[in-house]
Amino acid sequence: MNINSEYLLKKLTDILAIDSPSGDCIEVINYLNKNFKDLGLTTKISPKGALTVIIKGRDVENPVAVTAHVDTLGAMVKEIKPNGRLKLTQIGGYPWPTIDGEYCTISSLDGKKYRGTILFDKTSCHIYGDIPRTMIRNEENIEVRIDELVFSKKDTTKLGIEVGDYVYFDKRTEIRKNGFIKSRHLDDKACVAILLEVARNIVENNNIPSKTTYFIISNYEEVGHGGAGLINNKIKEVIAVDMATPGIGQQSKEQEVTICAKESTGPYDLELKKKLIKIGKEKNLNYNIDVFKYYNSDARVALVAGGQFKHALIGPGVDASHAYERTHIQGLENTVKLLIAYLNS
C-alpha cells in the first residue's frame, strides 16, 4: 500500500499551525475544504461549521462515514483582573498544571493578536517561597501575563481585549527524524491529517471505495456535541478516527493503531470490531485492542443524538493526552492502512 508519509506530515504540520479551539474553527475548516476540493472531491460545510467530504463508492445504497475532529483544547478570557492580567475559562477538559508556563496568543474580536504567558499567579519563589511548589493550580490562580505595558484593567481594555476573547496555546510542534511527533493538539489533528492522506491515496490511485464514504470533520468534539446532527440516517457504519491512550494499564502504543473495544460510556459494535481486527490480521498491521476509561467519541455522540448505525473507534496512540502530546509516524501509517483496507472491504 502506497503511503505518502511526506504528504501526511506536511498536512499535519499545516493543520497544527492553524489555531482552532472549539468554536473558532473557521480558518482550519476552510483550509481543509480547499485541500479536499483540490483532490477533486465534493465537499459541503454545515450550518454548524463542520466539513463533510463525499467520496463516491461502488455501492451507493449503503454508505459509511468516517469522523475526525479538528477542534482543539484552548481557553477564553473569563475576567480582566485589576492588575491587567487575565483569568481564563477552559475550552475542553485538561488539568490546569498542563498549561502552567505555556506561551499563548490572545485573539481580540477585532482581529488583533497579543502574545502572553500562562502562569500561576504566585510563580516567583523569591517572593512566595514554597507556595509555587505546593499550591494546586486551578482557575482561580492561573492567569495570563500579557506582553504589553499593562498594569490595570483599563490598560488591557484599551488594547481591545475583552471577556470572551479566545486564548490559543503555543503548539511547539517538533517532528523527529526517528519518527516521533511532539505537539499540542495531536488530538485530533493527527487523525484529520490521516483522512487527508487516505483521500489522496484513493484519488491518486483511483482506488474507489466499496461503498460511498462520507468524511465528517467536526468542530465541537472537545466540548461534547461535535458529532450530533452530522450523520444522516442512510449511513450504515461509522468509524471514528481519534487518538488512542497509551499509559499504565493500557495496550495502546504510539507506533500502532488501536481498535477500541469499549470506552467510558459503553462498548463499540461487536461485529464491526471483529471486522477491523480481521483486516488488521490479514494485512499484517501493527494493531492492538484496548479499552479507554475516560473517553467519548463523535460516533458515540451521534448515536446519542439518534443515529442508527454500527460504530467503531480506531486511532494512533497519543501519549500524554490533553497535555504536551506525542505520537509516532508508524502509528499514523498503520491507521491509514487499516482505514483504506476497511473502505475497500
Disulfide bonds with the S-S distance in Angstrom:
none
